[in-house]
Amino acid sequence: MNSMQTIPGGTFRMGSDSGYPEERPVHTVAVAPFEMDARPVTNGEFRAYCDQTGKTYPPDPHWPSMEGYFLGYPGHPVVMVSWQQAADYAAHYGKRLPTEEEWEYAAAGGLDAPRYPWGDADLDGGRANFSDKCSDYPWKSPADDDGYAFTSPVGSYPPNGYGLFDMAGNVCEWTADWFFAYDDEVRSTASFSDGWGGAKVCRGGCYHSTVTDLRIARRRRVLGGGSNASVGFRCVRSIDPADDPTAGLPQFTRTILKDIARPPAPITLPPSMELCCGPRATDPDTLTLLRETGFTSIEQYVTWETCERAGEGQWDFSHWDAELAKITAAGLKWLPFIIAGPAYSLPRWYRESREHEGLCCLEHNIESKIQTIFDKNFYRYVDRYFAKLAEHFTDHSVFEAVLLGITGDFGEAIMSVWHGNWPTNIPGIYHAHAGYWCNDRFARADFTEKMFNKFHGDLSALNASWGTHFPAFSAVSFPPIESPPDNYRIDEETAAGTFIPSDAAQRRRWI
């Protein structure tokens, strides 16, 4: 079991005036003494907990160099655990999750407002696991080498002054708190008490973090209801129960169907109505309960990645055949949500091929892992996937309906305009923000063609209209967009860049 370190109580200045806006204002906080796990909870420890309680093992992150992560790497930090699962683990051992005040106070290790857990000295590969030359991210630090592309065994780097390991890097850590601005006077959680409307605060940075994101004042907001490949946790315990700062805080209230007593009577539907459910588990008991409750079908996300995972042309529908067999045996029908475009639906072989080209943003000129929608060649991959599905599933009587999942600027970061939680787990973290995603070579070529046609091949007319001096249509580019440094986020929502025209000609160019 994870050893605990005693953290003496005290007063400290929380936040930073030199970090992101959400770290301000700096304010004084008093913290009572408490105990904290010396290390993040490991896969081995979480497995022992699951075996004791009958809980389901967390899924593996899709990391090419660490297949079978949960069972195969017992000394590494557990990931893919939701906030509630982490809180339940802590409660099982008489502990709890730390408040973000406790976490930041402990991370300082007794130092006075240090930048990092070890002080203000520059970060290098011997101090923490972060995005360095071992990583494959556009923002990596190529001069540093920590030895790990993803997580490292807990305790691989020196502890801070309180004997705490991995307080910077490796994995971000859940705290007990909902995310609010420090100076927000209204902190109502009524609208997101189920964990999906609001975000929990995570601290500490992780294996894909920049140096800036390893500062102890850094606050990361993460949807608490889902799991994440870069988030783990550690536990704390109040020395005096009367000092527990989390007492009375609202918790999640989500309940899965199998925990509800069987209904006294099923839902009665009109003949023209169908009732579909998307359960997380499709075990026979759950499916039987759904049918007895009145549901008529089961919806499942059937991604391209799950059907051609092993390599190009190596189609395998065995997983969905087994799922469909269970569903029909329970007297239900199937509603596949067929998804081929978003990042999390792309097979690894395709993402690593020459065919893949991600949407590229104007703000930072960084490529996302989401296939560009301007690439007409990609359509044939979508067509062949749909054709293979149609060829395999010929018994249409098992379907209640079919949904097609398109690439769009909505929901779970299917487009790059918002960074959701779980879609990043298959391809790994990807650059995303609200803004303009049209700077890849296909988009630029499309733009050049459109402008050539718009101005009837007259470059002088374009330059006169825009107030520019392009020497040829091949040089025509988008207006420059500025994005302040404090708007840039790797693993959260990032504000869009801005373009402020100085005259009518620039405004015409923008429009």
Backbone torsions as a table, in degrees:
resi	resn	phi	psi	omega
1	MET	NA	146.3	-179.4
2	ASN	-58.9	125.3	176.6
3	SER	-72.3	156.8	-178.4
4	MET	-118.1	146.0	177.4
5	GLN	-109.7	140.0	176.8
6	THR	-81.7	126.0	179.6
7	ILE	-106.5	113.8	-178.1
8	PRO	-67.1	146.4	177.5
9	GLY	-68.7	165.6	179.4
10	GLY	170.6	-175.8	178.9
11	THR	-118.5	139.8	179.5
12	PHE	-147.6	165.1	177.3
13	ARG	-93.4	114.1	-174.4
14	MET	-96.4	138.9	177.9
15	GLY	102.5	-173.7	-178.4
16	SER	-151.6	138.6	175.5
17	ASP	-86.3	-9.2	-175.9
18	SER	-112.8	8.3	-179.4
19	GLY	-103.3	-146.9	179.6
20	TYR	-76.4	160.4	-178.4
21	PRO	-55.5	-34.7	-177.1
22	GLU	-71.8	-6.3	176.4
23	GLU	-90.4	-0.1	-179.5
24	ARG	-113.4	155.3	-0.2
25	PRO	-82.5	155.3	171.8
26	VAL	-66.2	135.3	-175.8
27	HIS	-145.6	156.1	-177.1
28	THR	-87.2	133.6	-177.6
29	VAL	-132.6	138.4	174.6
30	ALA	-103.1	134.8	-177.6
31	VAL	-124.6	130.9	176.5
32	ALA	-78.6	156.6	177.7
33	PRO	-58.6	145.8	177.9
34	PHE	-156.9	171.9	175.9
35	GLU	-111.6	142.9	-179.4
36	MET	-132.9	142.2	174.5
37	ASP	-55.2	135.1	-179.9
38	ALA	-68.7	-26.0	-177.5
39	ARG	-135.5	160.6	171.5
40	PRO	-61.4	152.7	176.7
41	VAL	-64.1	134.4	-175.9
42	THR	-94.8	167.5	173.5
43	ASN	-58.1	-42.3	-179.3
44	GLY	-62.7	-42.5	179.2
45	GLU	-67.2	-40.8	-179.3
46	PHE	-70.6	-31.8	176.9
47	ARG	-65.6	-42.0	178.4
48	ALA	-60.5	-40.3	177.6
49	TYR	-62.9	-46.1	179.6
50	CYS	-61.6	-41.6	-179.9
51	ASP	-65.6	-34.6	178.9
52	GLN	-70.7	-39.2	-170.5
53	THR	-102.0	-9.1	-177.0
54	GLY	79.8	11.8	178.6
55	LYS	-71.0	154.6	178.5
56	THR	-76.7	139.5	175.6
57	TYR	-63.1	144.7	175.3
58	PRO	-68.6	151.3	178.6
59	PRO	-68.7	160.0	177.5
60	ASP	-82.1	141.9	169.2
61	PRO	-69.1	153.2	-177.7
62	HIS	-91.4	74.6	178.8
63	TRP	-105.1	119.1	-172.9
64	PRO	-59.3	-29.8	-177.3
65	SER	-94.6	1.3	-177.4
66	MET	-139.8	58.1	177.8
67	GLU	-64.5	146.9	-179.1
68	GLY	63.5	43.8	-169.5
69	TYR	-59.7	-47.5	-171.6
70	PHE	-63.7	-46.4	-178.5
71	LEU	-85.6	-27.5	-173.4
72	GLY	-88.7	-11.6	-177.0
73	TYR	-132.3	68.9	-172.8
74	PRO	-63.3	-24.9	-178.6
75	GLY	-90.3	0.1	178.3
76	HIS	-92.0	158.7	-177.9
77	PRO	-67.6	141.2	176.3
78	VAL	-70.6	140.2	175.4
79	VAL	-131.3	-176.2	-178.8
80	MET	59.9	33.6	178.6
81	VAL	-116.3	125.3	-179.5
82	SER	-71.0	168.6	178.4
83	TRP	-58.8	-44.7	-177.7
84	GLN	-65.1	-39.4	177.9
85	GLN	-63.8	-39.0	177.1
86	ALA	-66.3	-42.7	179.0
87	ALA	-64.2	-38.9	178.6
88	ASP	-65.3	-40.8	177.1
89	TYR	-59.1	-48.5	-178.6
90	ALA	-59.8	-45.8	-178.4
91	ALA	-62.9	-34.4	-179.8
92	HIS	-60.0	-31.9	-179.0
93	TYR	-103.8	19.4	177.7
94	GLY	70.9	27.0	-179.5
95	LYS	-121.1	-168.4	177.7
96	ARG	-156.1	173.7	173.7
97	LEU	-82.9	147.3	-179.0
98	PRO	-73.8	150.5	167.6
99	THR	-71.4	162.5	179.7
100	GLU	-71.0	-23.6	173.8
101	GLU	-65.7	-46.6	178.1
102	GLU	-61.5	-42.0	-177.1
103	TRP	-63.1	-49.4	-177.4
104	GLU	-65.6	-38.3	178.4
105	TYR	-63.2	-44.5	-179.6
106	ALA	-68.7	-36.5	-178.4
107	ALA	-63.4	-29.3	179.7
108	ALA	-68.5	-19.5	175.1
109	GLY	62.3	28.4	179.7
110	GLY	89.3	-2.7	177.6
111	LEU	-83.3	161.1	-178.1
112	ASP	-92.3	101.9	176.4
113	ALA	50.7	53.5	177.8
114	PRO	-74.3	160.0	177.1
115	ARG	-75.2	-41.6	-179.3
116	TYR	-124.0	169.4	179.1
117	PRO	-60.1	-24.6	179.5
118	TRP	-95.4	-2.7	-178.9
119	GLY	124.7	-147.2	-177.0
120	ASP	-105.2	1.8	-179.7
121	ALA	-64.5	149.9	-179.0
122	ASP	-60.7	148.6	178.2
123	LEU	-75.5	143.9	170.5
124	ASP	-145.5	175.9	-175.5
125	GLY	-64.8	-11.5	179.3
126	GLY	-92.6	-0.6	-176.6
127	ARG	-107.9	-29.6	-174.6
128	ALA	-162.3	162.8	176.4
129	ASN	-96.5	111.3	-177.5
130	PHE	-143.6	-168.6	-176.5
131	SER	-81.9	97.5	-178.3
132	ASP	-122.7	-156.3	-175.4
133	LYS	-66.0	-17.3	176.2
134	CYS	-76.6	-14.6	-175.9
135	SER	-92.5	170.0	179.0
136	ASP	-126.2	46.3	-179.6
137	TYR	-111.7	146.1	-178.7
138	PRO	-60.1	-24.2	-175.3
139	TRP	-97.4	10.6	-175.2
140	LYS	-65.1	158.3	175.5
141	SER	-96.0	102.0	-171.8
142	PRO	-71.5	-12.2	-177.7
143	ALA	-88.2	-10.9	-175.7
144	ASP	-108.9	154.7	-179.6
145	ASP	-143.9	107.9	177.9
146	ASP	-98.8	-4.8	174.3
147	GLY	91.1	-0.6	-174.6
148	TYR	-136.9	135.1	175.3
149	ALA	-82.3	-33.1	179.8
150	PHE	-124.1	-130.2	-177.2
151	THR	-74.4	161.3	175.0
152	SER	-119.7	159.5	175.1
153	PRO	-56.7	139.3	-178.0
154	VAL	-61.5	142.6	179.9
155	GLY	80.4	19.3	-178.0
156	SER	-78.5	-13.2	-176.9
157	TYR	-123.8	160.7	-175.9
158	PRO	-59.1	146.4	178.8
159	PRO	-78.6	168.3	174.6
160	ASN	-86.2	-170.2	-174.6
161	GLY	-65.3	-18.8	177.1
162	TYR	-97.2	8.4	179.6
163	GLY	77.1	24.7	-179.0
164	LEU	-101.2	129.9	-178.9
165	PHE	-98.2	151.7	172.2
166	ASP	59.8	34.9	174.6
167	MET	-78.7	-5.9	171.2
168	ALA	-135.3	123.7	176.8
169	GLY	84.3	-176.2	-175.7
170	ASN	72.9	-79.8	172.4
171	VAL	-136.6	147.2	169.2
172	CYS	-69.4	160.4	-174.4
173	GLU	-129.0	133.4	176.2
174	TRP	-61.2	142.5	166.4
175	THR	-117.1	174.0	-176.9
176	ALA	-76.0	-14.1	-165.8
177	ASP	-94.4	143.4	165.2
178	TRP	-70.1	154.1	-179.5
179	PHE	-84.9	118.6	171.1
180	PHE	-136.5	157.0	171.7
181	ALA	-64.0	146.8	-178.7
182	TYR	-57.7	-36.1	-176.5
183	ASP	-99.2	16.4	178.3
184	ASP	-75.1	116.7	-177.4
185	GLU	-81.6	-20.6	179.2
186	VAL	-108.6	114.4	-176.8
187	ARG	-124.8	61.6	-179.8
188	SER	-85.3	130.4	176.7
189	THR	-105.8	11.9	-175.0
190	ALA	-60.1	-34.1	-175.6
191	SER	-80.7	-12.4	-179.5
192	PHE	-139.3	40.5	-178.3
193	SER	-70.1	-12.8	178.2
194	ASP	-89.4	-0.4	173.9
195	GLY	93.9	-3.4	-177.9
196	TRP	-104.7	-23.2	-178.9
197	GLY	-83.5	-20.5	-178.0
198	GLY	-125.9	177.9	-178.0
199	ALA	-121.9	145.7	172.4
200	LYS	-91.2	157.7	178.8
201	VAL	-88.5	128.9	170.8
202	CYS	-112.6	150.2	-176.5
203	ARG	-131.5	157.5	165.8
204	GLY	103.2	-12.7	-177.3
205	GLY	71.1	175.8	-174.7
206	CYS	-153.4	-169.1	-175.2
207	TYR	-63.7	-22.3	179.5
208	HIS	-104.8	10.1	-176.1
209	SER	-78.6	152.7	169.6
210	THR	-79.6	171.7	177.2
211	VAL	-59.2	-42.2	-179.2
212	THR	-58.5	-36.7	-175.6
213	ASP	-81.1	0.3	175.2
214	LEU	-94.3	-1.9	178.1
215	ARG	-63.6	147.4	-175.3
216	ILE	-70.2	-19.3	-179.9
217	ALA	-84.8	-8.6	-175.5
218	ARG	-65.9	129.7	178.9
219	ARG	-113.9	122.6	177.1
220	ARG	-110.6	131.7	179.0
221	ARG	-98.9	129.2	-177.4
222	VAL	-136.8	134.2	177.0
223	LEU	-59.2	124.6	-173.2
224	GLY	-75.7	-21.2	-174.7
225	GLY	-77.9	-14.0	-177.1
226	GLY	-111.3	176.9	176.3
227	SER	-106.1	161.6	-173.0
228	ASN	-148.3	138.0	-175.1
229	ALA	-73.5	-9.4	-179.4
230	SER	-113.1	7.5	-175.6
231	VAL	-117.2	128.1	172.2
232	GLY	-125.7	-151.2	-179.9
233	PHE	-167.5	163.7	166.9
234	ARG	-137.0	164.0	-173.2
235	CYS	-112.7	161.0	174.5
236	VAL	-133.1	169.5	176.9
237	ARG	-147.2	131.2	177.5
238	SER	-70.0	134.8	176.6
239	ILE	-70.3	-41.8	173.8
240	ASP	-112.5	113.8	-178.0
241	PRO	-52.3	-27.3	179.4
242	ALA	-67.7	-16.9	-179.5
243	ASP	-93.6	6.7	-177.4
244	ASP	-64.6	111.1	-177.2
245	PRO	-77.1	-9.4	-178.5
246	THR	-95.5	-2.5	-178.4
247	ALA	-59.8	128.0	177.7
248	GLY	85.4	-4.0	178.5
249	LEU	-68.7	142.9	179.0
250	PRO	-66.2	139.6	179.3
251	GLN	-110.7	178.9	175.5
252	PHE	-69.8	151.3	178.6
253	THR	-124.4	15.9	-179.1
254	ARG	-68.1	141.1	178.5
255	THR	-134.8	129.9	178.0
256	ILE	-84.9	156.3	-170.7
257	LEU	-59.3	-37.1	-174.7
258	LYS	-68.5	-13.2	177.3
259	ASP	-89.4	-4.4	-180.0
260	ILE	-94.3	140.6	178.2
261	ALA	-59.9	148.3	179.6
262	ARG	-59.4	134.9	-177.0
263	PRO	-65.2	146.3	179.8
264	PRO	-64.1	-27.4	178.9
265	ALA	-149.3	142.8	-179.4
266	PRO	-71.1	161.7	174.9
267	ILE	-68.0	132.9	178.6
268	THR	-98.2	123.1	-177.1
269	LEU	-108.4	144.7	170.6
270	PRO	-63.1	155.1	-177.5
271	PRO	-56.3	-28.3	-176.1
272	SER	-88.3	0.2	-173.8
273	MET	-107.6	143.5	174.1
274	GLU	-121.8	150.5	-177.2
275	LEU	-129.6	115.7	-173.6
276	CYS	-109.8	147.4	178.6
277	CYS	-134.7	146.4	176.3
278	GLY	-116.6	75.4	-176.7
279	PRO	-72.1	151.8	175.9
280	ARG	-73.3	-27.7	-179.9
281	ALA	-118.8	139.8	178.2
282	THR	-119.1	42.9	175.0
283	ASP	-73.8	157.4	-175.6
284	PRO	-55.7	-39.4	-178.6
285	ASP	-63.6	-43.4	179.5
286	THR	-64.1	-44.5	-179.3
287	LEU	-63.9	-41.0	178.1
288	THR	-63.4	-42.1	178.7
289	LEU	-63.3	-40.0	178.4
290	LEU	-62.1	-44.6	179.4
291	ARG	-64.2	-43.0	-180.0
292	GLU	-66.5	-27.7	178.8
293	THR	-73.5	-24.6	178.9
294	GLY	124.2	-0.3	177.9
295	PHE	-70.8	150.6	-177.8
296	THR	-112.2	-18.4	-177.0
297	SER	-153.9	165.5	179.3
298	ILE	-119.6	127.5	175.9
299	GLU	-94.8	135.5	176.9
300	GLN	-138.7	144.9	178.6
301	TYR	-83.0	106.2	-179.1
302	VAL	-99.3	95.5	-175.9
303	THR	-91.3	156.4	175.1
304	TRP	-57.0	-39.8	-178.3
305	GLU	-58.3	-36.4	-177.3
306	THR	-76.9	-14.0	-175.5
307	CYS	-106.0	-17.8	-179.1
308	GLU	-138.1	45.6	-172.3
309	ARG	-72.2	-36.9	-170.5
310	ALA	-73.5	-23.1	-178.5
311	GLY	157.8	166.3	-177.0
312	GLU	-61.0	128.2	179.9
313	GLY	82.9	-4.6	-179.7
314	GLN	-96.6	75.7	-176.0
315	TRP	-76.6	138.9	179.9
316	ASP	-146.7	108.0	-179.1
317	PHE	-104.3	14.7	-173.4
318	SER	-61.6	-36.3	179.5
319	HIS	-61.8	-45.2	-177.4
320	TRP	-75.1	-29.1	173.3
321	ASP	-61.1	-43.0	-179.8
322	ALA	-66.8	-41.6	178.4
323	GLU	-63.6	-44.5	-179.4
324	LEU	-63.7	-36.9	178.5
325	ALA	-62.8	-42.1	178.6
326	LYS	-65.5	-41.1	-177.2
327	ILE	-65.7	-47.1	-179.2
328	THR	-69.7	-32.6	177.5
329	ALA	-63.7	-28.0	178.9
330	ALA	-84.4	1.8	179.3
331	GLY	82.1	21.4	179.8
332	LEU	-112.9	166.4	175.2
333	LYS	-108.5	171.0	-173.6
334	TRP	-109.8	140.5	174.1
335	LEU	-129.6	87.6	-179.8
336	PRO	-74.3	133.6	173.3
337	PHE	-99.1	99.6	-170.7
338	ILE	-87.0	119.8	-171.3
339	ILE	-127.0	126.2	-176.7
340	ALA	-130.0	-14.3	-171.8
341	GLY	-100.0	-42.5	-174.2
342	PRO	-63.1	163.4	-174.2
343	ALA	-57.3	-44.2	-174.4
344	TYR	-72.7	-9.6	179.8
345	SER	-95.7	-5.0	-176.4
346	LEU	-84.6	129.9	176.0
347	PRO	-63.6	152.5	-179.2
348	ARG	-59.7	-40.5	-178.0
349	TRP	-60.5	-34.2	179.5
350	TYR	-74.3	-42.2	-179.4
351	ARG	-62.3	-29.0	-179.0
352	GLU	-92.7	0.6	-178.1
353	SER	-89.4	170.2	178.0
354	ARG	-70.3	-18.3	-178.1
355	GLU	-72.2	-26.9	-175.3
356	HIS	-78.9	129.0	172.9
357	GLU	-142.6	118.7	-174.8
358	GLY	-80.9	158.0	170.1
359	LEU	-55.8	139.9	-177.1
360	CYS	-121.1	133.2	-173.8
361	CYS	-87.9	149.7	175.4
362	LEU	-74.2	-31.0	-173.8
363	GLU	-64.8	-45.7	-173.0
364	HIS	-123.2	-5.6	-176.5
365	ASN	56.6	41.1	177.6
366	ILE	-111.5	137.1	-178.1
367	GLU	-85.2	134.8	172.6
368	SER	-83.7	168.2	174.2
369	LYS	-87.0	3.0	179.1
370	ILE	-86.9	125.3	-177.9
371	GLN	-56.4	133.7	-179.4
372	THR	-63.3	136.7	179.3
373	ILE	-77.8	-7.2	179.0
374	PHE	-87.1	-6.9	-177.9
375	ASP	-86.7	103.2	-178.7
376	LYS	-68.7	-23.5	179.5
377	ASN	-65.1	-25.3	-177.4
378	PHE	-67.8	-25.9	-176.1
379	TYR	-59.6	-33.4	-178.4
380	ARG	-68.0	-29.1	175.2
381	TYR	-68.6	-39.6	177.3
382	VAL	-64.4	-43.6	-179.5
383	ASP	-61.8	-43.0	-177.7
384	ARG	-68.1	-33.5	177.0
385	TYR	-65.4	-47.9	178.4
386	PHE	-61.0	-39.7	-179.1
387	ALA	-64.5	-40.3	178.7
388	LYS	-65.5	-38.9	176.8
389	LEU	-62.4	-45.5	-179.3
390	ALA	-64.1	-36.1	179.3
391	GLU	-68.4	-35.2	-175.9
392	HIS	-81.9	-45.9	-175.2
393	PHE	-96.5	81.8	-174.9
394	THR	-89.7	-16.7	179.9
395	ASP	-86.3	92.5	-174.8
396	HIS	-72.8	-10.3	-178.7
397	SER	-68.9	-17.4	-178.3
398	VAL	-83.9	-10.1	-177.7
399	PHE	-92.2	138.3	167.1
400	GLU	-91.4	-34.9	176.0
401	ALA	-168.0	175.3	175.4
402	VAL	-133.6	132.7	176.2
403	LEU	-109.3	141.6	175.6
404	LEU	-108.5	124.0	-179.5
405	GLY	-93.2	111.5	-179.2
406	ILE	-94.4	166.8	172.9
407	THR	-85.2	121.4	-177.9
408	GLY	-152.2	167.4	-175.8
409	ASP	-90.4	64.9	-178.4
410	PHE	-152.4	168.2	167.4
411	GLY	61.8	-134.2	-165.5
412	GLU	-85.7	54.2	177.7
413	ALA	58.0	33.8	177.4
414	ILE	-63.9	-37.1	168.9
415	MET	-102.9	173.4	-175.0
416	SER	-82.1	2.3	-172.3
417	VAL	-76.3	-11.8	178.3
418	TRP	-148.4	147.1	-175.7
419	HIS	-107.3	99.0	177.8
420	GLY	-79.5	-170.9	-176.2
421	ASN	-88.3	-74.7	-165.5
422	TRP	-73.5	-22.1	-179.2
423	PRO	-63.0	-16.9	-179.1
424	THR	-81.3	-7.5	-171.5
425	ASN	-74.5	-27.2	178.6
426	ILE	-82.1	-56.6	-178.1
427	PRO	-83.9	-5.8	-173.9
428	GLY	89.5	169.8	-175.1
429	ILE	-60.0	139.5	177.7
430	TYR	-134.6	152.5	-179.2
431	HIS	-64.4	130.4	-178.7
432	ALA	-156.7	144.1	175.3
433	HIS	-171.7	161.6	170.4
434	ALA	-65.6	133.7	-178.5
435	GLY	157.1	-151.6	-171.1
436	TYR	-113.3	116.1	-174.8
437	TRP	-113.3	76.8	-175.8
438	CYS	-150.9	38.1	-175.7
439	ASN	-115.3	11.3	174.8
440	ASP	-79.6	171.1	-173.2
441	ARG	-65.3	-32.9	178.0
442	PHE	-68.3	-41.2	179.4
443	ALA	-66.5	-42.3	-179.3
444	ARG	-64.5	-39.6	178.0
445	ALA	-65.3	-40.1	178.2
446	ASP	-63.5	-41.5	-180.0
447	PHE	-64.6	-43.9	179.2
448	THR	-59.8	-44.4	179.4
449	GLU	-62.0	-43.6	-179.1
450	LYS	-64.2	-40.1	-179.3
451	MET	-71.3	-33.9	175.9
452	PHE	-61.1	-44.4	-179.8
453	ASN	-69.9	-39.2	-177.8
454	LYS	-61.4	-41.0	-178.2
455	PHE	-100.4	16.4	174.2
456	HIS	52.9	38.2	177.3
457	GLY	72.5	9.3	-178.1
458	ASP	-96.7	96.9	-177.9
459	LEU	-64.8	-36.1	179.9
460	SER	-64.1	-34.0	178.4
461	ALA	-68.2	-40.6	177.0
462	LEU	-62.1	-48.7	-179.6
463	ASN	-61.5	-39.2	179.2
464	ALA	-66.0	-38.5	-179.3
465	SER	-70.8	-38.2	-173.5
466	TRP	-95.9	-10.9	-175.5
467	GLY	70.8	31.5	-177.7
468	THR	-112.6	178.3	-178.7
469	HIS	-137.7	47.2	179.6
470	PHE	-67.2	134.2	-178.9
471	PRO	-80.0	-19.1	-179.6
472	ALA	-159.2	160.4	179.6
473	PHE	-63.5	-29.0	178.6
474	SER	-64.3	-18.1	-179.9
475	ALA	-94.8	-5.7	-178.4
476	VAL	-62.9	130.7	-175.4
477	SER	-133.0	170.3	177.4
478	PHE	-73.5	155.4	174.8
479	PRO	-61.2	145.5	179.4
480	PRO	-69.2	141.5	179.3
481	ILE	-120.8	135.6	179.8
482	GLU	-104.5	140.2	177.3
483	SER	-132.9	112.4	-178.4
484	PRO	-58.6	145.2	-179.0
485	PRO	-54.7	-34.8	-176.9
486	ASP	-78.7	3.8	173.1
487	ASN	-97.9	-10.0	-173.5
488	TYR	-82.5	128.1	176.4
489	ARG	-132.4	144.2	176.7
490	ILE	-87.4	-46.7	-170.4
491	ASP	-122.5	26.0	177.8
492	GLU	-142.1	-179.5	174.3
493	GLU	-64.7	135.9	177.0
494	THR	-120.3	137.0	-179.7
495	ALA	-68.1	150.2	178.2
496	ALA	-69.3	153.0	173.2
497	GLY	-71.2	172.4	-177.2
498	THR	-129.0	151.3	173.0
499	PHE	-128.7	120.8	-178.3
500	ILE	-114.2	102.4	-178.8
501	PRO	-69.5	140.7	-179.4
502	SER	-95.7	-13.9	179.2
503	ASP	-154.3	176.8	-176.3
504	ALA	-63.9	-36.9	-179.0
505	ALA	-63.4	-43.6	178.7
506	GLN	-64.7	-36.1	179.0
507	ARG	-66.8	-38.7	176.7
508	ARG	-61.9	-41.4	178.6
509	ARG	-61.3	-44.1	-179.5
510	TRP	-61.3	-48.4	-178.1
511	ILE	-64.7	NA	NA
